Each structure stands twice: as structure tokens, then as C-alpha cells.
Amino acid sequence: MIHRLRQVRLEPLTTTEDVLRLSAVSAYLTERLDLAAAHTVATARHLDEPILTVNLKRWEPIQDLLPWTLDLVEITE
């Protein structure tokens, strides 16, 4: 994942708990492996912040796989 997705940074993963959160979310997303989404969801849940997006439809398949509701905020003009 890290070698193929240059936008992924490891700096936010400072503790074992952070890594476990990312692993737990990515486990839910195994049907449609989307590690960038898993990282985003894990970070948003850790910080208790919404996910900002320009495309809500991009998150529909992710939401369908997760046992909780994503807090999504669409950014529009």
C-alpha cells in the first residue's frame, strides 16, 4: 500500500493503537480493497472529525461495508 500510494503518510501512525485502528477498518474493506479509504476512515474516527469530500458517491460502497455510519461532509461551490 505504502509503495503504491504516494499520498499515504505514516506520520499519523505513531502508536500501536493507531496501527490497530487502520487494520480494523481495512479488514472491513477487504471485499473492495481501498486502503486510502481505510486510512481516511481510521484517521477521521481517531480524531472524531468528519470526512470532507467532493464526491459523496465515492463513499457509498465504503459505507455499505462498514458497521457504522460515516460522517461525510460534501464540499461544493
N, C-alpha and C positions, 0 to 999 in steps of 0.2 A: 504494500500500500504506500509506504513512505517513499520508495524509489520511483513509483509511477505517478504520484500526485504531488507535484512540486508545491502546491498551495497548502499542503498539510504541514503543520509545525508541531514539534514535540515539546516546545517550551511550556505549554499549559499542562502537560502531563508531568507534574512534579512529585506526585506521591503514588504509592501503590493503589490507594483508593481511586485516584483519577484513572489509572490504567484499568482497574476492575470495572469502573463505570462505562468506559469506552467498550470494553469487552462484552459487557452485558447488553448494551444497545446493539452492538454489531451482531450478537447472537440472535437477536430478534429479527435482524435484517438478512438472514442467511439465504432466504429464497431469492431475493433480488439484491445481491451484494452491492451495497452502496456505502463504502467506508467513509466517504466525505460526509454523507448524511448522518451516519452513525456518530462521527466526530462532532458534528454540529449539534445533534440532539443531546449527546452526552455533556457537551460544554454548556448548552442552554439550561439543562436540568441542574447541573452543578452550580451554575451562577444564579439559578432561579430567574432567568430572563427569557423573553420571547425570542423566537427566531424571526428575523426580518427577511423578507423575500420579495422579489418582483414577480414571482410566478407561484401562486397557490397550488395550481395543478401539479407542479413538480413534486409536492409533498403528499399528494393523495395516496400514492402507492406505499409510501413510508408510513403514513398514518394507519393504513389498513393492516399493517404488520405489527404495530405496537399495541401493548395492552393499556396504554394511557393516551390521553388527548394531547396533541402538540399545541402549544401556544404560539400561533403564527400571526404575524402582522405583515400585511401586504403593503409594499411601498409603491405608490403610484404618483403620477404627475398631477 
